[in-house]
């Protein structure tokens, strides 16, 4: 077995990315895309999913740049049944439940616009995602001013604490 780290491409960190695992790629790729555009009507998105047989990356979406990026990242990961969703005009919180509730989705590894690295194990059979590194390592606990700023931000975004 060999361990690899796959850096997820996201130019200027301008897109949100969700990586997960499911099954039945021939159906799931298009069905996830359909669910996403219904969940957030103005979303720009692409779904790419690796299929075990015939060893293809399937891709669909409503933006050519996002389709290319999603497909490239999925292919680089190379693990069967892994999907990559690249999107704008929404945040992961807006679509994670839609993705997680899809009957073909088994697992979601990450939803982020941070730098992402995927830890992949490669065996004689194929590849598997072991985990995901999402952003930089933390180095301290927030102070009172930072806590206040955090709470002001989510209130500005329309979320409530209570």
C-alpha positions in Angstrom: 0.0 0.0 0.0 1.2 3.5 -0.8 -0.1 6.7 0.7 -0.5 9.8 -1.5 -1.6 13.4 -0.9 -3.8 14.9 -3.7 -4.0 18.7 -3.6 -7.4 19.9 -4.7 -7.3 22.6 -7.3 -9.3 25.7 -6.5 -7.9 28.8 -8.3 -7.6 31.7 -5.8 -9.8 29.7 -3.4 -12.8 31.3 -5.2 -15.1 28.2 -5.2 -16.7 26.0 -2.6 -15.9 22.3 -2.8 -17.6 19.3 -1.4 -16.0 15.9 -1.6 -17.8 12.7 -0.7 -18.4 9.1 -1.6 -21.5 7.3 -3.0 -22.4 4.6 -5.5 -24.0 4.2 -8.9 -22.2 7.0 -10.6 -24.1 6.6 -13.8 -27.2 7.9 -12.0 -25.8 9.8 -9.1 -23.8 12.4 -11.0 -26.9 13.8 -12.8 -29.2 13.3 -9.9 -27.0 15.2 -7.4 -26.7 18.0 -9.9 -30.5 18.1 -10.3 -31.0 18.2 -6.5 -28.5 21.0 -6.1 -30.0 23.4 -8.7 -33.4 22.8 -7.0 -32.0 23.4 -3.5 -30.4 26.8 -4.5 -31.9 28.1 -7.8 -29.0 30.5 -8.6 -26.2 28.1 -7.8 -23.4 27.6 -10.4 -22.2 24.0 -9.9 -20.6 20.9 -11.3 -20.6 17.3 -10.1 -17.9 14.9 -11.1 -18.0 11.3 -9.9 -15.6 8.4 -10.4 -17.2 5.2 -11.6 -15.5 1.8 -10.8 -16.5 0.2 -14.1 -15.8 1.3 -16.8 -13.2 3.4 -14.8 -14.5 6.8 -15.9 -15.0 10.2 -14.3 -18.6 11.2 -15.0 -19.3 15.0 -15.0 -22.3 17.3 -15.3 -23.1 20.9 -14.4 -24.1 24.4 -15.6 -20.7 26.0 -15.8 -17.9 24.9 -18.1 -15.0 26.1 -15.8 -16.6 24.3 -12.8 -17.2 21.1 -14.8 -13.5 21.1 -15.8 -12.3 21.7 -12.3 -14.6 19.1 -10.7 -13.6 16.5 -13.3 -9.9 17.2 -12.9 -10.0 17.0 -9.1 -12.1 13.8 -9.2 -9.7 12.2 -11.7 -6.7 13.2 -9.6 -8.2 11.6 -6.5 -8.8 8.5 -8.6 -10.8 6.6 -6.0 -13.9 4.8 -7.3 -17.3 6.2 -6.2 -15.8 9.5 -5.0 -17.6 12.6 -6.1 -16.4 16.3 -6.2 -18.9 19.1 -6.3 -17.5 22.6 -7.2 -19.8 25.5 -6.8 -20.4 29.2 -6.4 -23.4 31.4 -5.3 -24.0 29.2 -2.3 -22.1 27.8 0.7 -21.8 24.2 1.9 -24.3 24.9 4.6 -26.9 25.6 1.9 -26.5 22.2 0.2 -24.9 19.7 2.6 -28.2 18.3 3.8 -29.4 17.9 0.2 -26.2 15.9 -0.6 -26.2 13.9 2.6 -29.8 12.9 2.2 -29.3 11.6 -1.4 -29.9 7.8 -1.3 -26.7 7.1 -3.2 -24.4 9.2 -0.9 -22.5 7.2 1.7 -20.2 9.8 3.1 -19.2 13.4 2.9 -15.5 14.1 3.6 -15.4 17.9 3.4 -17.3 21.1 2.4 -15.0 24.1 2.2 -13.3 26.9 0.2 -10.1 26.4 2.2 -7.0 24.8 0.7 -7.8 21.0 0.6 -5.6 18.0 0.5 -7.0 14.5 0.1 -5.1 11.6 1.8 -5.4 8.6 -0.6 -4.3 5.0 -0.1 -3.4 3.1 -3.2 -3.5 -0.7 -3.2 -3.3 -3.3 -6.0 -7.1 -3.0 -6.3 -7.4 0.7 -6.5 -7.6 3.9 -4.4 -9.4 4.9 -1.3 -9.9 8.2 0.5 -8.6 8.0 4.0 -9.3 11.5 5.0 -9.1 15.2 4.1 -7.0 18.1 5.3 -9.2 21.2 5.3 -7.2 24.4 5.6 -4.2 25.3 7.8 -3.5 23.8 11.3 -4.8 25.9 14.1 -2.4 27.3 16.7 -4.4 29.1 19.4 -7.9 29.6 20.9 -10.0 32.6 19.9 -10.0 35.6 22.2 -13.1 37.6 23.2 -12.7 40.1 20.4 -12.5 37.3 17.8 -15.5 35.5 19.4 -17.5 38.7 19.1 -16.4 39.2 15.4 -17.4 35.6 14.7 -20.8 36.1 16.2 -21.3 39.4 14.4 -20.5 37.7 11.1 -23.0 34.9 11.4 -25.7 37.3 12.5 -24.9 39.4 9.5 -25.3 36.3 7.4 -28.8 35.7 8.9 -28.0 33.1 11.5 -29.1 33.3 15.2 -27.3 32.0 18.3 -30.5 31.2 20.2 
